[in-house]
Amino acid sequence: MEIKFRKKSGEFFIGLISSDIVTFKGERCLLSVTTDITELRLARDALVMSEKRYRELVQSANSIILRMDTKGRVTFLNEFAQTFYGYSDDEILGKNILDAIVPEKDSLGRDLTLMIRDILRDPDRFPNNEYENIRKNGERVWVAWANKGIYDQDGRLVEILSIGNDITHQKLLEEQYRQAQKMEAIGLLAGGVAHDFNNLLGVIMGYSELCLTTIHKESPLYDNIEHIKNAGLRAATLVRQLLAFSRKQILDPRVVDLNTIISETEKMLRRLIGEDIQLESTLEPDLWPVRIDPSQLEQVILNLAVNARDAMPDGGRLTIRTANVTLDDSFAREQVEAVAGPYVLLEVTDNGAGIDKDTLRRIFEPFFTTKEKGRGTGLGLATVYGIIKQSSGHISVRSRPRCGTTFSIYLPRVEEVAEAERYPRAGADAYPRGSETILLVEDEALLKTMIGQTLRRHGYTVLEAADGESALKVEAGHAGPIHLLVTDVVMPGMNGHQLAQKLAAARPETTVLYITGYADDPTVRRELSDATRAILQKPFTSEVLTQKIRGLLDGTE
């Protein structure tokens, strides 16, 4: 029995009373011995309090705290870990971690059993590691572990203490960053190739058109030359897709209403996807305006619709939705290069076959396709990715096999009012002529010669120069008016925009048309995007060139 006593001095102490019946001088007596156990009691209370604090610390920690024996059987799992994995004490205690929280193979197919066996054999040799875990519901998560061996008095390993932290979000960002770097590297390569090809294709297409104008349709050469021209057009489409992916295009961004563009594209979409696919649009009224090249946005919608159509060979439903959304910091943390704020959401959803995880990781890579040979170049979604990124937007995809696919595009809101769309004049001449004077500046000699011949055939007076300095000399030596400057953008020395500024000082009335297929310098791209919409993407046909020039000179562009 423990009793609290008070000494004569007034000080208290705790005494342990031990009593027993003894015989003393032939009589039975009660013998009581009181032992001062104050220090022992204080030490015991301190131990109990320490254990309580340790238990509270372990149970309230926002980390996984796990103990297991040398066979990998769980002997302790704190409350945070139980919530994290979805197991109760009764469900998890005694279970082997390889049966409960560690899959035998991770998502990449790597065997985790050997690694776990090594940790169980010598935890101090593997104090830190990261690997996939699996929750009770089957969800895969990444955990970073710190391991420590627990030994008995003889130095034998008896248990392993492991403390883990969820790093799934960090791994997601790392994967996004690696993917962004890979896409950037591929884009640089694609953009460089596209630059050289654009000039070559311009020459091929231009000269084939010139030949077609001089040869009778009955000539056996006519069809051959037309095949050359058509092959050039198909190659030009491929190059434009490469440039879109590499984000090296000179865009024509305007403030637009997404709902208007979707409505105007709907008729074309219905023809594209076929009658066995139901098209539904859910468009938010009073949608915020965004800044994007309208023709490129149409390309995005068409590419996503084709992708959805191919995922639904037996028919299905394609839904296009728009909404005003405000993305918070949590979204920005989950997306590389993302910034929180107001966005317009464009969502394209199908209820088709869906996409597995391995394909999702590579879905925006150029030339990657799961379609059989001849049914796609693998550039459709790469083009979508490049257009959205170059327009300061973000794109993500959600899908599972047999559960359909949703592409979500976020474009930053702008405060300006959407512009009215400009449409080509009805009944315009396919190859309009003129008599004005044009200063043509192009450093690729074959392309310059071909464009000059084309313009002269259509009535124009053409002055030619190979670079900016030569162009200024030609201008200074020409007494008459120069109605239009047609200039390449990227040239040795002075670029096209700098040339136009110098020419404007001497001839402010001269209109400017930039021809370009690629601009590697972001400053040049920004100058052109801000300065003018009179841009013609290389390679172009004679029809497109003459119509563009006529529109600029007539003031209808």
C-alpha positions as CSV (number, residue, x, y, z in Angstrom):
1,M,0.0,0.0,0.0
2,E,1.3,3.5,-0.9
3,I,0.4,6.3,1.5
4,K,1.4,9.9,1.5
5,F,3.1,10.9,4.8
6,R,4.1,14.2,6.3
7,K,7.3,14.6,8.2
8,K,7.8,16.7,11.3
9,S,9.3,19.3,9.0
10,G,6.1,19.5,7.0
11,E,7.7,17.9,4.0
12,F,5.6,15.1,2.3
13,F,6.9,11.8,1.1
14,I,5.3,8.7,-0.4
15,G,5.7,5.5,1.7
16,L,5.2,2.0,0.7
17,I,3.7,0.0,3.6
18,S,4.4,-3.7,3.7
19,S,2.6,-5.7,6.5
20,D,2.6,-9.2,7.7
21,I,1.5,-11.3,10.8
22,V,4.5,-12.4,12.8
23,T,5.0,-14.2,16.2
24,F,6.9,-12.1,18.7
25,K,7.6,-13.5,22.2
26,G,4.9,-16.1,21.7
27,E,2.3,-13.6,20.6
28,R,1.0,-12.9,17.1
29,C,1.7,-9.4,16.0
30,L,1.3,-7.2,13.0
31,L,4.6,-6.1,11.6
32,S,4.5,-3.0,9.3
33,V,7.5,-1.7,7.4
34,T,7.3,1.7,5.6
35,T,9.8,2.4,2.8
36,D,10.3,5.9,1.3
37,I,9.6,5.4,-2.4
38,T,9.2,9.1,-3.3
39,E,12.1,9.1,-5.8
40,L,10.9,5.8,-7.3
41,R,7.4,7.2,-7.6
42,L,8.6,10.4,-9.3
43,A,10.7,8.4,-11.7
44,R,7.8,6.1,-12.5
45,D,5.4,9.1,-13.1
46,A,8.1,10.7,-15.3
47,L,8.3,7.5,-17.3
48,V,4.5,7.3,-17.7
49,M,4.4,11.0,-18.8
50,S,7.3,10.4,-21.2
51,E,5.6,7.4,-22.7
52,K,2.3,9.4,-23.0
53,R,4.1,12.3,-24.7
54,Y,5.9,9.8,-27.1
55,R,2.6,8.1,-27.9
56,E,0.9,11.5,-28.5
57,L,3.8,12.6,-30.7
58,V,3.8,9.4,-32.7
59,Q,0.1,9.3,-33.1
60,S,-0.3,13.0,-34.0
61,A,2.6,13.1,-36.4
62,N,1.8,14.0,-40.1
63,S,4.2,11.2,-41.2
64,I,3.9,7.5,-41.6
65,I,5.5,5.8,-38.6
66,L,5.8,2.0,-38.9
67,R,7.5,-0.8,-37.0
68,M,8.0,-4.2,-38.4
69,D,9.8,-7.4,-37.4
70,T,12.6,-8.9,-39.4
71,K,10.1,-10.9,-41.5
72,G,8.4,-7.7,-42.6
73,R,5.3,-8.2,-40.4
74,V,3.8,-4.9,-39.2
75,T,4.0,-4.5,-35.4
76,F,2.9,-0.9,-35.2
77,L,1.3,1.7,-37.5
78,N,0.4,5.2,-36.2
79,E,-3.0,6.8,-36.8
80,F,-1.8,9.0,-39.6
81,A,-0.5,5.9,-41.5
82,Q,-3.7,4.0,-40.8
83,T,-5.7,6.9,-42.4
84,F,-3.2,7.2,-45.2
85,Y,-3.3,3.6,-46.2
86,G,-7.0,3.0,-45.3
87,Y,-6.3,0.2,-42.7
88,S,-7.3,-0.2,-39.1
89,D,-5.1,-1.8,-36.5
90,D,-6.9,-5.1,-36.6
91,E,-6.5,-5.2,-40.4
92,I,-2.8,-4.3,-40.6
93,L,-1.1,-5.7,-37.5
94,G,0.7,-8.9,-38.3
95,K,0.4,-8.5,-42.0
96,N,3.5,-8.5,-44.2
97,I,4.2,-5.2,-45.8
98,L,4.6,-6.9,-49.2
99,D,1.0,-8.2,-48.8
100,A,-0.4,-4.9,-47.5
101,I,1.3,-1.7,-48.5
102,V,4.2,-2.5,-50.9
103,P,3.3,-3.9,-54.4
104,E,5.5,-6.7,-55.7
105,K,6.1,-4.5,-58.8
106,D,5.9,-0.8,-59.3
107,S,4.1,1.0,-62.2
108,L,7.2,0.7,-64.4
109,G,7.4,-3.1,-63.8
110,R,10.4,-3.0,-61.4
111,D,10.5,-5.8,-58.8
112,L,10.2,-4.3,-55.3
113,T,10.5,-7.6,-53.3
114,L,14.3,-7.8,-53.5
115,M,14.6,-4.2,-52.2
116,I,12.4,-4.9,-49.3
117,R,14.3,-8.1,-48.4
118,D,17.6,-6.1,-48.4
119,I,16.1,-3.5,-46.1
120,L,14.8,-6.2,-43.7
121,R,18.2,-7.9,-43.7
122,D,20.2,-4.7,-43.0
123,P,18.1,-1.5,-42.5
124,D,21.1,0.6,-41.5
125,R,22.7,-0.1,-44.9
126,F,19.6,1.3,-46.6
127,P,18.7,4.3,-44.4
128,N,16.8,6.2,-47.1
129,N,14.8,5.1,-50.1
130,E,11.8,6.0,-52.3
131,Y,9.4,3.6,-53.9
132,E,5.8,3.1,-54.7
133,N,3.3,2.0,-52.1
134,I,-0.3,0.9,-52.5
135,R,-3.3,1.9,-50.5
136,K,-6.1,-0.5,-49.4
137,N,-8.2,0.9,-52.3
138,G,-5.5,0.0,-54.8
139,E,-4.3,3.6,-55.4
140,R,-0.5,3.9,-56.1
141,V,1.4,6.5,-54.1
142,W,5.1,7.4,-53.7
143,V,6.6,7.4,-50.2
144,A,10.1,8.5,-49.1
145,W,11.3,6.3,-46.3
146,A,13.9,6.6,-43.5
147,N,14.8,3.3,-41.9
148,K,16.5,2.5,-38.6
149,G,17.3,-0.9,-37.0
150,I,16.2,-1.7,-33.4
151,Y,18.5,-4.1,-31.6
152,D,18.4,-6.2,-28.4
153,Q,21.0,-6.2,-25.6
154,D,23.0,-8.8,-27.6
155,G,23.1,-6.6,-30.7
156,R,20.6,-8.8,-32.6
157,L,18.3,-7.0,-35.0
158,V,14.7,-7.4,-33.7
159,E,12.7,-4.7,-35.4
160,I,12.9,-2.0,-38.0
161,L,11.5,1.5,-37.4
162,S,10.5,3.3,-40.7
163,I,9.3,6.8,-41.0
164,G,7.7,7.8,-44.4
165,N,6.4,10.9,-46.1
166,D,4.1,11.1,-49.1
167,I,6.0,12.5,-52.1
168,T,3.4,11.6,-54.8
169,H,2.8,15.3,-55.7
170,Q,6.6,15.9,-55.9
171,K,7.0,12.9,-58.2
172,L,4.2,14.2,-60.4
173,L,5.9,17.6,-60.8
174,E,9.2,15.9,-61.5
175,E,7.6,13.8,-64.2
176,Q,5.9,16.9,-65.7
177,Y,9.2,18.8,-65.7
178,R,11.1,15.9,-67.3
179,Q,8.3,15.7,-69.9
180,A,8.5,19.4,-70.6
181,Q,12.2,19.3,-71.0
182,K,11.9,16.4,-73.4
183,M,9.2,18.2,-75.4
184,E,11.3,21.3,-75.6
185,A,14.3,19.3,-76.9
186,I,12.2,17.6,-79.6
187,G,10.6,21.0,-80.4
188,L,14.0,22.6,-81.0
189,L,15.0,19.8,-83.4
190,A,11.6,19.9,-85.2
191,G,11.7,23.7,-85.5
192,G,15.2,23.7,-87.0
193,V,14.2,21.1,-89.6
194,A,11.0,22.9,-90.4
195,H,12.8,26.2,-91.1
196,D,15.0,24.6,-93.8
197,F,12.1,22.7,-95.2
198,N,9.8,25.7,-95.5
199,N,12.0,27.5,-98.0
200,L,12.6,24.3,-100.0
201,L,8.8,23.6,-100.1
202,G,8.1,27.1,-101.1
203,V,10.3,26.7,-104.1
204,I,8.8,23.3,-105.0
205,M,5.2,24.5,-104.7
206,G,5.8,27.8,-106.4
207,Y,7.7,26.5,-109.4
208,S,5.2,23.7,-109.9
209,E,2.4,26.3,-109.9
210,L,4.3,28.4,-112.4
211,C,4.7,25.3,-114.6
212,L,1.0,24.5,-114.4
213,T,0.1,27.9,-115.8
214,T,2.3,27.3,-118.9
215,I,1.3,23.7,-119.7
216,H,-2.0,22.5,-121.3
217,K,-4.1,20.2,-119.1
218,E,-3.9,17.7,-121.9
219,S,-0.1,17.5,-121.7
220,P,1.2,14.3,-120.2
221,L,3.4,16.5,-117.9
222,Y,0.5,18.3,-116.4
223,D,-0.6,15.5,-114.1
224,N,3.0,14.8,-113.0
225,I,3.6,18.4,-112.1
226,E,0.2,18.6,-110.2
227,H,1.3,15.5,-108.2
228,I,4.5,17.4,-107.3
229,K,2.4,20.4,-106.2
230,N,0.0,18.2,-104.1
231,A,2.9,16.4,-102.5
232,G,4.4,19.8,-101.6
233,L,1.1,20.9,-100.0
234,R,0.9,17.7,-97.9
235,A,4.5,18.2,-96.8
236,A,3.7,21.9,-96.0
237,T,0.9,20.7,-93.7
238,L,3.4,18.4,-91.9
239,V,5.9,21.2,-91.4
240,R,3.2,23.5,-90.0
241,Q,2.3,20.8,-87.5
242,L,6.0,20.5,-86.5
243,L,6.2,24.3,-86.1
244,A,3.0,24.3,-84.0
245,F,4.4,21.6,-81.7
246,S,7.8,23.4,-81.4
247,R,6.0,26.7,-80.6
248,K,8.0,28.5,-83.3
249,Q,5.0,29.8,-85.3
250,I,4.2,33.4,-85.9
251,L,0.7,33.4,-84.6
252,D,-2.1,35.9,-85.3
253,P,-3.6,36.2,-81.8
254,R,-6.9,38.1,-81.4
255,V,-9.3,38.6,-78.5
256,V,-12.0,36.1,-79.2
257,D,-15.1,34.5,-77.8
258,L,-14.6,30.7,-77.6
259,N,-18.3,30.1,-77.8
260,T,-18.5,31.9,-81.2
261,I,-15.6,29.9,-82.7
262,I,-17.1,26.6,-81.4
263,S,-20.5,27.4,-82.8
264,E,-19.0,28.3,-86.2
265,T,-16.9,25.1,-86.2
266,E,-19.8,22.8,-85.2
267,K,-21.1,22.2,-88.7
268,M,-17.7,21.1,-89.9
269,L,-17.4,18.9,-86.8
270,R,-20.6,17.1,-87.5
271,R,-19.3,16.2,-91.0
272,L,-16.0,15.2,-89.6
273,I,-17.1,12.8,-86.8
274,G,-20.0,11.1,-88.7
275,E,-23.6,10.5,-88.0
276,D,-23.0,7.7,-85.5
277,I,-21.4,10.1,-83.0
278,Q,-23.7,12.5,-81.1
279,L,-22.2,16.0,-80.7
280,E,-23.2,18.0,-77.6
281,S,-22.2,21.5,-76.7
282,T,-22.5,23.0,-73.2
283,L,-21.4,26.6,-73.6
284,E,-21.3,28.9,-70.6
285,P,-23.2,32.2,-71.3
286,D,-21.2,35.4,-70.7
287,L,-17.9,33.5,-71.3
288,W,-14.8,35.6,-70.6
289,P,-12.7,36.6,-73.7
290,V,-9.3,35.1,-74.4
291,R,-6.4,35.9,-76.7
292,I,-5.6,33.2,-79.3
293,D,-5.1,32.8,-83.0
294,P,-8.7,31.8,-84.2
295,S,-7.5,29.6,-87.0
296,Q,-5.2,27.7,-84.6
297,L,-8.0,27.3,-82.1
298,E,-10.1,25.8,-84.8
299,Q,-7.2,23.4,-85.5
300,V,-7.1,22.4,-81.8
301,I,-10.9,21.6,-81.8
302,L,-10.7,19.6,-85.0
303,N,-7.7,17.6,-83.9
304,L,-9.3,16.7,-80.6
305,A,-12.6,15.8,-82.4
306,V,-10.7,13.5,-84.8
307,N,-8.9,11.9,-81.8
308,A,-12.3,11.3,-80.1
309,R,-13.9,10.0,-83.3
310,D,-11.1,7.4,-83.7
311,A,-11.7,6.3,-80.1
312,M,-15.4,5.6,-80.8
313,P,-15.4,3.3,-83.9
314,D,-18.9,2.0,-83.0
315,G,-20.3,5.4,-82.3
316,G,-20.7,7.4,-79.1
317,R,-21.0,10.9,-77.6
318,L,-18.6,13.9,-78.0
319,T,-19.2,16.7,-75.6
320,I,-17.6,20.2,-75.9
321,R,-17.9,22.4,-72.8
322,T,-16.8,25.9,-71.9
323,A,-16.7,27.5,-68.5
324,N,-15.3,30.5,-66.6
325,V,-12.9,29.1,-63.9
326,T,-10.6,30.6,-61.3
327,L,-7.6,28.4,-60.7
328,D,-6.0,28.5,-57.2
329,D,-2.5,28.0,-56.0
330,S,-3.1,24.2,-55.6
331,F,-3.7,24.0,-59.4
332,A,-0.5,26.0,-60.1
333,R,1.5,23.7,-57.8
334,E,0.4,20.7,-59.8
335,Q,1.2,22.2,-63.2
336,V,4.6,23.1,-64.5
337,E,4.7,26.8,-65.6
338,A,1.1,27.4,-64.4
339,V,0.0,30.6,-62.6
340,A,-3.1,30.9,-60.5
341,G,-5.9,33.2,-61.7
342,P,-9.0,33.5,-64.0
343,Y,-9.1,31.2,-67.0
344,V,-11.5,30.0,-69.6
345,L,-11.9,26.3,-69.7
346,L,-12.4,24.4,-73.0
347,E,-13.2,20.7,-72.3
348,V,-13.6,18.0,-75.0
349,T,-14.9,14.7,-73.7
350,D,-15.7,11.4,-75.4
351,N,-17.1,8.1,-74.0
352,G,-14.8,6.0,-76.2
353,A,-12.1,3.4,-75.5
354,G,-10.0,5.4,-73.1
355,I,-6.3,5.5,-72.7
356,D,-3.9,3.5,-70.5
357,K,-1.3,5.1,-68.2
358,D,1.7,4.3,-70.4
359,T,0.1,5.9,-73.4
360,L,-1.0,9.0,-71.3
361,R,2.6,9.7,-70.4
362,R,3.6,10.0,-74.1
363,I,0.3,11.3,-75.6
364,F,1.7,14.7,-76.6
365,E,4.9,13.5,-78.1
366,P,5.3,14.1,-81.8
367,F,5.2,11.0,-84.0
368,F,3.8,8.9,-81.1
369,T,0.7,7.1,-82.2
370,T,-1.3,4.0,-81.3
371,K,-3.1,3.9,-84.6
372,E,-2.2,1.3,-87.2
373,K,0.2,2.3,-90.0
374,G,-1.2,4.8,-92.5
375,R,-3.9,6.1,-90.2
376,G,-2.1,9.0,-88.6
377,T,1.3,10.8,-88.4
378,G,1.3,11.1,-84.6
379,L,1.3,14.9,-84.8
380,G,-2.3,15.8,-84.1
381,L,-2.1,16.0,-80.3
382,A,1.5,17.3,-80.5
383,T,0.1,20.2,-82.6
384,V,-2.6,20.8,-80.0
385,Y,0.0,20.9,-77.2
386,G,2.2,23.4,-79.0
387,I,-0.6,25.8,-79.9
388,I,-2.0,25.9,-76.4
389,K,1.5,26.3,-74.8
390,Q,2.4,29.1,-77.3
391,S,-0.9,30.8,-76.4
392,S,0.1,30.9,-72.7
393,G,-2.4,28.2,-71.9
394,H,-2.3,24.8,-70.2
395,I,-3.6,21.4,-71.3
396,S,-4.2,18.2,-69.4
397,V,-5.9,14.9,-70.1
398,R,-7.8,12.5,-67.9
399,S,-8.6,8.9,-69.0
400,R,-8.9,5.3,-68.1
401,P,-9.4,2.3,-70.3
402,R,-13.1,1.8,-71.2
403,C,-14.0,5.0,-69.4
404,G,-13.6,7.6,-72.1
405,T,-11.2,10.6,-72.3
406,T,-11.4,14.3,-71.3
407,F,-9.0,17.0,-72.6
408,S,-9.1,20.2,-70.5
409,I,-7.6,23.4,-72.0
410,Y,-7.2,26.5,-69.8
411,L,-6.7,29.8,-71.6
412,P,-6.0,33.0,-69.5
413,R,-8.8,35.5,-69.3
414,V,-8.2,38.9,-70.9
415,E,-10.1,42.1,-70.0
416,E,-10.5,43.3,-73.6
417,V,-13.7,42.9,-75.7
418,A,-13.7,40.1,-78.3
419,E,-13.1,41.3,-81.8
420,A,-15.5,40.8,-84.7
421,E,-14.2,38.1,-87.1
422,R,-13.1,39.1,-90.6
423,Y,-14.2,36.9,-93.4
424,P,-12.8,36.8,-97.0
425,R,-14.8,38.6,-99.7
426,A,-17.4,36.5,-101.4
427,G,-16.6,35.7,-105.0
428,A,-13.0,37.0,-104.8
429,D,-10.8,36.3,-107.8
430,A,-8.6,33.2,-107.1
431,Y,-5.5,34.9,-108.6
432,P,-6.2,38.7,-108.4
433,R,-3.9,40.9,-110.5
434,G,-2.4,44.4,-109.9
435,S,-0.1,47.0,-111.2
436,E,1.5,48.4,-108.1
437,T,5.2,48.3,-107.2
438,I,6.4,45.8,-104.6
439,L,9.8,45.6,-102.9
440,L,10.5,41.9,-102.3
441,V,13.2,41.0,-99.7
442,E,14.2,37.3,-99.3
443,D,17.6,35.8,-98.5
444,E,16.8,32.4,-100.1
445,A,17.7,33.1,-103.8
446,L,15.5,30.4,-105.4
447,L,12.5,31.4,-103.3
448,K,13.0,35.1,-104.1
449,T,13.2,34.4,-107.8
450,M,10.1,32.3,-107.8
451,I,8.0,34.8,-105.8
452,G,9.3,37.6,-108.1
453,Q,8.2,35.7,-111.2
454,T,4.8,34.9,-109.8
455,L,4.1,38.6,-108.9
456,R,5.3,39.8,-112.3
457,R,3.0,37.3,-114.0
458,H,0.1,39.0,-112.2
459,G,1.0,42.5,-113.3
460,Y,3.1,43.9,-110.5
461,T,6.4,45.7,-110.8
462,V,8.9,43.9,-108.5
463,L,12.1,45.3,-107.0
464,E,14.2,42.5,-105.4
465,A,16.8,42.5,-102.6
466,A,18.5,39.7,-100.7
467,D,18.7,41.4,-97.2
468,G,17.8,44.5,-95.3
469,E,20.8,46.6,-96.2
470,S,20.4,45.8,-99.9
471,A,16.7,46.6,-99.7
472,L,17.3,50.1,-98.3
473,K,19.8,50.8,-101.1
474,V,17.1,49.6,-103.7
475,E,14.5,51.8,-102.0
476,A,16.8,54.8,-102.1
477,G,17.6,54.4,-105.8
478,H,13.9,54.0,-106.8
479,A,12.3,57.3,-107.7
480,G,8.7,56.1,-107.9
481,P,6.3,54.9,-105.2
482,I,6.7,51.6,-103.4
483,H,3.2,50.4,-102.5
484,L,4.1,47.2,-100.6
485,L,7.1,45.7,-98.8
486,V,7.1,41.9,-98.9
487,T,9.9,40.8,-96.6
488,D,11.2,37.6,-94.9
489,V,11.4,37.9,-91.1
490,V,14.6,36.0,-90.3
491,M,17.5,37.3,-92.4
492,P,21.3,37.9,-91.9
493,G,21.9,41.1,-90.2
494,M,18.7,43.2,-90.1
495,N,15.5,41.3,-89.5
496,G,12.3,42.0,-91.4
497,H,10.7,44.0,-88.6
498,Q,13.7,46.3,-88.3
499,L,13.7,46.8,-92.1
500,A,10.0,47.7,-92.1
501,Q,10.7,50.3,-89.3
502,K,13.5,51.9,-91.3
503,L,11.5,51.9,-94.5
504,A,8.5,53.5,-92.7
505,A,10.7,56.5,-91.8
506,A,11.3,57.2,-95.5
507,R,8.0,55.9,-96.9
508,P,5.3,55.9,-94.3
509,E,2.6,55.1,-96.9
510,T,4.2,51.7,-97.8
511,T,2.2,48.7,-96.6
512,V,4.1,45.7,-95.2
513,L,3.6,42.0,-95.6
514,Y,5.8,39.6,-93.6
515,I,6.5,36.2,-95.0
516,T,7.9,33.7,-92.6
517,G,7.9,30.0,-91.7
518,Y,9.9,30.1,-88.5
519,A,11.2,32.7,-86.1
520,D,13.5,31.3,-83.4
521,D,14.0,34.7,-81.7
522,P,11.2,35.2,-79.2
523,T,11.7,39.0,-79.5
524,V,11.0,38.9,-83.2
525,R,7.9,36.8,-82.6
526,R,6.6,39.2,-80.0
527,E,7.3,42.2,-82.2
528,L,5.4,40.7,-85.1
529,S,2.5,39.5,-83.0
530,D,2.2,43.0,-81.5
531,A,2.9,45.0,-84.6
532,T,0.7,43.7,-87.4
533,R,-1.5,41.0,-88.7
534,A,-0.1,41.2,-92.2
535,I,1.8,37.9,-92.0
536,L,1.9,35.0,-94.5
537,Q,3.2,31.6,-93.3
538,K,5.7,29.8,-95.5
539,P,5.2,27.8,-97.6
540,F,2.3,29.3,-99.4
541,T,0.6,28.9,-102.8
542,S,0.5,31.5,-105.5
543,E,-3.2,31.8,-104.9
544,V,-2.8,32.6,-101.2
545,L,0.0,35.1,-102.0
546,T,-1.8,37.0,-104.6
547,Q,-5.0,37.2,-102.6
548,K,-3.2,38.4,-99.5
549,I,-1.3,41.1,-101.4
550,R,-4.5,42.3,-103.2
551,G,-6.3,42.5,-99.9
552,L,-3.6,44.5,-98.3
553,L,-3.3,47.0,-101.2
554,D,-7.1,47.3,-101.4
555,G,-7.4,47.8,-97.6
556,T,-9.7,44.8,-97.1
557,E,-7.2,42.8,-95.0
